[in-house]
Amino acid sequence: MWHRRQRDLNAPASDVVEEATRLLTGRARETIPPAHGAPAWVAVNLLAHGTESQLRGAAAPRDHMTAAGWTAALAYLSSALLAFAATEGDLTSVQREVLVPLELALLAGTATAPSTLGQLAALVMDALDTHRVRRDP
């Protein structure tokens, strides 16, 4: 999961502020070296905190013909979120009501972390569908 090394515990305050800023602006992936896999909450982080512009960028990767793995999953989920928000209310409301709680549950370990990108997509889509059902009695 997300562990700090001893040397990170003594990081300057500016480093901590920068890390918090990345977390709160949907850019948590920037803190993880590209060669490493990322936990599921990192994908949800972009969805939960990204701006419409960030999500549109993720939905249309530069090379969409060869997008695979992480990039393809984020493209799919970003597109789905933008479409969902357009029909169910504004993006910020959907993020606050659905995706921030999901991100926090994944971070806290109270939600089962998906082990595949397909399971991640299903988890996010299920959360959006559950929100829709609750809003439309």
Secondary structure by P-SEA (a helix, b strand, c coil): ccccccccccccaaaaaaaaaaaaaccccccccccccccaaaaaaaaacccaaaaaaaacccccccccaaaaaaaaaaaaaaaaaaccccaaaaaaaccaaaaaaaaaccccccccaaaaaaaaaaaaaaaaaaacc
